Amino acid sequence: MKVIILGAGQGKRLLPLTQDVPKALLDIGGRTLVRRQIDAFAACGLKEFVVITGYNANLMEAQLEEIAAETGVVIRPVYNPFFAVSDNLASCWMARHEMGGDFIQVNGDNVFQADLAQCIIDGSNNDVTVATNFKDTYDTDDMKVMMDGNHLTEIGKMLPVEAVDAEAIGIYVFKNNGGPAYRAVLEETMRDPSGLKQWFPSAVGTLAKQIPINVINVGNREWAEVDFPVDLQAARQMVAGWDQ
């Protein structure tokens, strides 16, 4: 199984911190965000990574070379030339040639440890599995999920809050027929003029109408999504407890 990391974005909501570096290269307690992701999955035995680059790709790719040399994992960068004019569905489409076998797709702004990654790997027994978190309330920026039992039926930020069952945390597992089915939806979506401006969960929502998509709850395992400066501060405080 390989890991596909979506790391093309600048992270404009974090400016000026991301003026010169992509969001995935922000320092989180002495390690870059992308390094923490790779370390977490490598601790679970995964050794093959694909990282979508875009903003300041040369710097990102140089950092990935260093990570590969230090950790012994294989990292293949895939450049998305549309990063400045598209949302992340286009990044997924750029990596479609890497979706032939089993893979994990992860947002490039998630911070987590190996225990969370292992939980998701162990619990992914379907063609497609979406990692979720349950909360008392959901805000406008949450990637909200509607469910029927253990199956995802809808996913998106604009779902009505009163109908939301969970939040997708940004980690998706594709096995067996899941990868080819997802790739086919990406291909179809990118043929539409609106495809460049769509987020990839819209493709997951389309896929849910075609095949069953399981959800797995990560429970009380700690994780963070870094979108705003306050998120970065919270993530740094969180990992300070991990690294003691």
N, C-alpha and C positions, 0 to 999 in steps of 0.2 A: 504494500500500500504506500502511495506517495502522498505528500501534502502540497496543496496549491495555496499559496498565500497571496492575497490581493494587496499589493503594496505600492500601487501606482500613484496614489493621491498625495497632494501637498499637505492637506489638512488646513485649509484656509481659516477655519474657525479657531485655530491655535496661533494665528499670526500675532506678534512677529516671531514667535518661537520657531515657526516653520518657514521663515523667509528664505533660508539657504538649504534646509534639509527636509526630506520627505518626513511625514508623520512617523513612519515606521522606523526611522532612525533616531527618534527622540530618546534621550537617556531616561531609563526607569531604574533607579537605584544601582547605577554603575554598569548596566547593560542596556543595549538598545532594545526597543520594543520587539523588533523582528528577531533579534538574538534570543530573547526570552522565549518567544514562540518556538523557535527551532530547538532550543535546549529542552523545552518541555516535551515535544514530540520525540526527540532523539532519546530521551530518558525512557520512553515507552518502546524503544526498539526500531523506530522509523528512521530511515537513513536517506531517503530520496525526497528532495524538495524542489518545487518550482515556484519562483517568486515573480509576480508581475510587477514590472517597474514602469515608471513614467516620469514623474517630476524629479529633476536632477538625477536622471538614471545613471549617469557615470559614477556619481558618488555612491549611490545605492549598490551598484554592481561591484564596485571596489570593496565595499564593506562586506558584501556577500562572499567575495573571494576570500577575504580574511577569515570569515566565519567558517567556511568550508575547510580551509587549511587548519584551523585551530581545533575543529570538532571531528573531522574525518567524514562528514556527511557529504552527499552530492547535492549541489544546488545549481539549478539551471534558471537563469533569468530569462524572462520573456517580456520584451518591450511593447508597451501599448502606446503607439504614437498619437492616439486620440484622447489621452488622459485629460487634456485641458478643455476639451469640448464635449466630453461624454461622462456618463455615470458608470458605475462599476459592472454593469452587464457586459459592456464592451470589453472590459478586462478579462472577464470569464470567456468570452468568445475568442479572444486572442490566444487563450490557452486551451482551446478545444481539442487540439491535437494531443494534449497530455491526458485526455479523459477517456482513454481506451480501457483502462483497467480500474481497479478499486482505488479510490482516492478520498482524501479529506480536503474540503475547501474551507478556508478560514479567513475572516476579515483581518486586514493588516493592523487593526487598531485594538485588538483584544489582548489583555494581559491575564495569564493564568499559569497554573503549575501543572506538573506531570500528572498529579492525581486526578485533576479534572479531565485532562486529555485521555487518560487511561479509562476513566469511567465511560466516556463517550465511545471509545474504541470497543470496549467490552460489551456495551449495550446496543451496538449497531448491528442488528441481525436481519435487517430488511434491505431492500434495494436502495432506499433513501431514508436517512435518519436526520432529523433536525434537533440540535441541542437546545433545550429551553430552560427557562427560569420562571418560577411563579412568584408574583408580588401581590401586595394588597391593592396597589393602585398603579396605573400605567400612564406615562406622559406622552406628549406628542412626538418625541424623538425615539421612543421605543419601537422596535420591529415586532409588532404585535402579531399574535397567532390565535386563530380559532381552531377548535378541535372537535372531533367526533370520537369519543373514547380516546384511544391512543393514536389516532390518525389526524394529521394536519389537514384542514379543509381550506383555510384561507391564511394568507400572510401579507402584512403590509403595515406601514406607519399610519395609514388613514382609516383603519378599521374602527368601527364604533366601540368606544371604550367599554360600554355595558355588555358587549358580546365577546370581549377578549378573554381567552383562557390562559394565556402564557405569553412570555416574551422570548423571541429567538435571540440567542446570545452571539450568533455569528459563526458557528461551527456546524458544517454540514458534511455528512458522510454518504458517499455513493459507492455501492457495491453491485456486482453482477450486472444486471440490466439497467441499473440506475444511472450509471455514467452515460451510456449511449442514449438513453431516453432524455436525459438532461441536455446533452449536446445537441440533440435534434431540436429541442425547444429553443435553445440559444440560436441555432442556425435560422430557424423560422422567425424568431423575434427580430434578429438583426437585419432581416430583409424588409422589415417595416421601417418607414422613415422615423418613427418614434423610438426605435430600438436604442439609438445612441443616448437617449435621455431617460432610460429606464434603469432601475436598480435590479440586481440579479434575483432578489426574492420574488419579483414578479414572475420570473421564469419558474421558480419553485412552485408558486401558486398555480401556474398553468399546468405544471407537471402533476400537481395533486388531483387534477381533474382526470388524469389518465391512469395513474398507478397509485397504490397506497403509499403514503409517506408517514413513517413512524416519527414519534417524538420521544426524546429522552430527557428527563429532568436531572439537572446537575446537582440538585439538592442544596446543601449548605456550603458547597465548595466555593472558595473565593475566586472572583474574577472581576475584571473591570474593562470598560470600553472607554477609550480616550478620544473624546470629541472636542472638549473645551478645556481651557486652562485649569478650571476647578477639577475636572476629571484627571488631568495629569498630576495635580497635587495629591488627589486621593489615591491614585495608582502608586505613586511613590511612597506614600505612607503605608499602603497595604504591603508592598514588597519588602519594606523595612522589617516587618514582622516575619516574613518568610526567610530572610537572609541572615537572621540573627544566629 
